[in-house]
Amino acid sequence: MAVPAQRIRRLNDGSTMRADGRFVVYWMTSARRLEYNFALQHAVDCCRELRRPLVILEAVRCDYPFASDRLHRFILDGMAGHADALAGSPVRYLPYVEPEPGAGKGLLAAIAADAAAVITDWYPAFFLPRMLAAAARQVTVRLEAIDSNGVVPIAEPGRAFTTARAMRAHLQHTFRQHAREFPIARPLDDLPRTPPATLASSIPQRWPCATPEMLAGAALSSLLIDHTVAPVRTRGGAAAARERLGAFISHGLPQYASDRSEPSRDATSRLSPWLHFGHVSVHEVFAAVARHERWTTRRLAPGARGAREGWWNMSGSAEAFLDELITWRELAFNTCEFVAGYDSYASLPTWARGTLDAHRPDPRPHRYTLADLDGGATHDPVWNAAQRQLRRDGWFHGYMRMLWGKKILEWSARPEDALEAMAHLMNRYSLDGRDASAWAGFAWVLGRYDRPWPERDIFGTVRYMSSANTARKLKLAAYLQKYGASAGLFA
């Protein structure tokens, strides 16, 4: 099955694949996986059409924003898994770890000079659109970016959705069609039988592939990245992602509806780091849930009213999880694609900016610097525990993220400062920061996707949350014991 046309974006003027090209290149940038990957599937299709071998280039720069030992380690885990999986295969795999800023400049263009086409991933957030635009100016052969981000192609709606209900209604209206267009589970099985690709000898000499020792993290200390943000126990790569997915399906999913808001219980999927780095596909996660529920599309309810429950005709826990995995996640990608300056204060809804602007002069009983917030040094033990979890584990609980953001808004001199602080802290420490869903979360704190609530100081009519109410609502004793001040920041 061909990749749906709505997922393919032509990035330059190359109208046809070059028939005399020696191979097809898949430049793996955000969908860093070998399964359930529309971009890899499209690259294999090109190989079949031309009877050419495949080259996979997977690189990691050392000067991307917030580059650190923590983020590099997670990416390298995935690259090491790919090197093992592709050893002895007809695929020429090129794992490149940039040793210093600018060292990788020219690598893609040099490989593309002998290619029939270059296929890459489309991702609408962070620095990736700018990176692809720069590549399009340097690559003369056909360059196409493929959207493997969600169940629905990002481009399909053609407009931004302002609420989860509107996104949900669109999904309900179109899902049956997209369910017939899932990516192939193992696209490399369809590669044509050809000799492996050969590269110009100057390429591996100037840009040597990472050694197994480098992919194991041996060179981290020598790279010009932030060494103060240390790696965490959570490991990257497809194997770790599938292990976590299996544990969630077996133990977390049955209790998801009742326990997902409790930060001391393991009822959430915790899959967001692997989803962010593309080590696992939303399609694979959905397929695992559907198998667990013994579900087929015949069980879908008629209509597309945008209701949160009852349309999937799955268990309550499965439906609640899919609303997060699909509705809210794909709403985030929709915003990044169709809202100009999605990461700016100016892009917020007019009503939210209006009420926050009206309350700028309100006194702030507590005000903290970015350093105070970074160190979890506020008067609020619940908030401090959430920040400690973020710094220590590289991830923190979804409900606590909402409270965390709301308190930053309350403690900041301006809402713009709150947005900047949230982005800095999440993007620096969290394995799932720098993601479309992360920016959607920051914007939700400031009113996006929401409605006006009763007016309060500082917040205006933007939704308010308090640590006291959270402590009354949730069972936090075990959470505070694990991440409270007595546990130590890096215990």
Secondary structure, DSSP 8 states (H G I E B T S, - for coil): ----GGGEEE-SS--S--TT-SEEEEEESS---SSS-HHHHHHHHHHHHHT--EEEEEEE-S-STT-BHHHHHHHHHHHHHHHHHHTTSSSEEEEEE-SSTTTTTTHHHHHHTTEEEEEEE---STTHHHHHHHHHHH--S-EEEE--SSSS-TTTT-S---SHHHHHHHHHHHHHHHHTT---S-GGGG----------THHHHHS----HHHHTTTTGGGSSSBTTS---S---SHHHHHHHHHHIIIIIGGGHHHHTT-TTS--S---HHHHHTTSS-HHHHHHHHHHHHT--GGG--S-----SSSSS-S-HHHHHHHIIIIIIHHHHHHHHHHSTTTTSGGGS-HHHHHHHHHTTTS--S----HHHHHTT-SS-HHHHHHHHHHHHHS---HHHHHHHHHHHHHHSSSHHHHHHHHHHHHHHH-TT-SSHHHHHHHHHHTTTT----S-BTTTBTS----HHHHHHHS--HHHHHHHSGGG-TT-
